[in-house]
């Protein structure tokens, strides 16, 4: 129920979407850190 499950037609797509969101968040965090260091 809810998130997770044994898998199915949308399981692989959901996993890829979660991975993409995590990577995007890491890239944004790194960009913000570099920007704050550059503007310091």
N, C-alpha and C positions, 0 to 999 in steps of 0.2 A: 504494500500500500504506500502511496506517496512516492517518494523518490526511491530509486533502486529497483530491485526485482531480479528475476533469474535471467532476464534478457529477452529480446524479442525483436521485432522489425525496427523499432526506433532506438534500441539500446546502443548500437554502435554510433549512430548519429548523435545521440545525447552525450556519449562519452567524448566524442570529438568536439562537440560544442563546449562542454565543460573545460576541456583542455585548452581550447582557443581562448576562452574567457580568462583562464588563469594566466596564460602567456601574455595576453593583452594587458592584464593588470600589472604583471611584472614589468613589462616594457614601459608602461605609464609611470610606475614607481621609479624605475631607473632614470627615465627622462626627467622627472621632477627633481630627483636628487642631483643629476648633472646640472640642471638649470639653476638650482639653488646654489650649487657650488660655484657656477660660472658667474652668477650675479652677486656673489658675496664680495 
